[in-house]
Amino acid sequence: MKYLKSKMETLVKENPELKMRLKDMMKELDLEKNYALKALYHSEVTDNGPYQSAYQELDKL
């Protein structure tokens, strides 16, 4: 599975919990959106994360 910014942005738009987590991460860690998206991908999507299946479903669209 490969990180794609556009897919990650779509996933965040579709999931209010991820949207809140992204905003919190940007604020707490003082990260730019691009870096926060990558961090969110690695913490919530990869390695059987809770949003891995939702991320993979975006390939089918």
Protein Blocks (a to p, Z undefined) as FASTA:
>chain_A
ZZdfklmmmmmmmmmklmmmmmmmmmmnopafklmmmmmmmmmmggoiaklmmmmmmmmZ
Z
